[in-house]
Amino acid sequence: MVRILDKAAVEPRRRFNLARSFTIRRSPGRSRLATIRIRIPVLNAQPNRVELVATVGVRGVTGIAQILFRIFRDGIEIFNTQQGIESAGSEQNYAVTFQAIDRNVRSGNHVYTVTAENRTRNTRVDVVGPVSFSGLAVKTRT
């Protein structure tokens, strides 16, 4: 049995929309996609885990790009994953979903942020939506 400590969710983009798309920045720059806040209580909250899930709708515009998605807690990277995105002549639209688990987070308020960066020169990938990011903090037994 677990006990819910806190939960948060944002959906900055609810649907696929080419008219509101933006280009993912080239590394080392990053595009911030979504941010949530999770509060871990001071009393009786250890051990715990924060379960994070993000979905990002992207569209390959030119070339085959490698997009690095990162999750930060309070400005410190805690997770990353990379996804190849193809463009014209093949698949173009993707809904990339990933999950991370942050264990034994100290008490206090924490800011979790999802970012994306394009690691491949001469390619372009746009965020077209949807974009969602959620977190669930639970107290665990061990």
Long-range contacts (C-beta under 8 A, 24 or more apart in sequence): 1-141, 2-138, 2-139, 2-140, 2-141, 3-138, 3-139, 4-136, 4-137, 4-138, 5-39, 5-40, 5-41, 5-45, 5-48, 5-137, 5-138, 5-139, 6-38, 6-39, 6-40, 6-135, 6-136, 6-137, 7-38, 7-134, 7-135, 7-136, 7-137, 8-36, 8-37, 8-38, 8-134, 8-135, 9-36, 9-132, 9-133, 9-134, 9-135, 10-34, 10-35, 10-36, 10-132, 10-133, 10-134, 11-130, 11-131, 11-132, 11-133, 12-131, 12-132, 13-57, 13-127, 13-129, 13-130, 13-131, 14-129, 14-130, 15-129, 15-130, 16-57, 16-93, 16-128, 16-129, 16-130, 17-128, 17-129, 18-59, 18-128, 20-128, 20-129, 21-59, 21-126, 21-127, 21-128, 21-129, 22-126, 22-127, 23-61, 23-124, 23-125, 23-126, 23-127, 24-58, 24-65, 24-67, 24-116, 24-117, 24-118, 24-125, 24-126, 24-127, 25-117, 25-118, 26-117, 26-118, 26-121, 27-68, 27-117, 27-118, 27-119, 28-117, 29-117, 30-70, 30-115, 30-116, 30-117, 31-115, 31-116, 31-117, 31-127, 32-113, 32-114, 32-115, 33-114, 33-115, 33-116, 33-127, 33-131, 33-133, 34-113, 34-114, 34-131, 34-132, 34-133, 35-111, 35-112, 35-113, 35-114, 35-133, 36-111, 36-112, 36-133, 36-134, 36-135, 37-109, 37-110, 37-111, 37-112, 38-105, 38-109, 38-110, 38-112, 38-135, 38-137, 39-108, 39-109, 39-110, 39-137, 40-105, 40-106, 40-107, 40-108, 40-110, 40-137, 41-107, 42-107, 44-139, 45-107, 45-139, 46-104, 46-139, 47-103, 47-104, 47-139, 47-140, 47-141, 47-142, 48-103, 48-104, 48-105, 48-137, 48-138, 48-139, 48-140, 49-101, 49-102, 49-103, 49-104, 49-105, 49-137, 49-138, 49-140, 50-101, 50-102, 50-105, 50-110, 50-112, 50-135, 50-136, 50-137, 50-138, 51-99, 51-100, 51-101, 51-135, 51-136, 51-137, 51-138, 52-79, 52-99, 52-100, 52-101, 52-102, 52-112, 52-133, 52-134, 52-135, 53-97, 53-98, 53-99, 53-132, 53-133, 53-134, 53-135, 54-97, 54-98, 54-99, 54-114, 54-131, 54-132, 54-133, 54-134, 55-95, 55-96, 55-97, 55-130, 55-131, 55-132, 55-133, 56-95, 56-96, 56-97, 56-114, 56-116, 56-127, 56-131, 57-93, 57-94, 57-95, 57-96, 57-127, 57-128, 57-129, 57-130, 57-131, 58-85, 58-93, 58-94, 58-96, 58-116, 58-125, 58-126, 58-127, 58-128, 59-85, 59-92, 59-93, 59-94, 59-125, 59-126, 59-128, 60-85, 60-86, 60-87, 60-88, 60-90, 60-91, 60-92, 60-93, 60-94, 60-123, 60-124, 60-125, 61-87, 61-88, 61-123, 61-124, 61-125, 61-126, 62-87, 62-88, 62-122, 62-123, 62-124, 63-87, 63-120, 63-122, 63-123, 63-124, 64-120, 64-123, 65-118, 65-119, 65-120, 65-123, 65-124, 65-125, 66-118, 66-119, 66-120, 67-96, 67-116, 67-117, 67-118, 67-119, 67-125, 68-116, 68-117, 68-118, 68-119, 69-96, 69-98, 69-114, 69-115, 69-116, 70-114, 70-115, 70-116, 70-117, 71-100, 71-112, 71-113, 71-114, 72-111, 72-112, 72-113, 72-115, 73-102, 73-105, 73-110, 73-111, 73-112, 74-110, 74-111, 75-111, 78-102, 82-119, 85-125, 87-123, 87-124, 87-125, 93-128, 95-130, 105-137
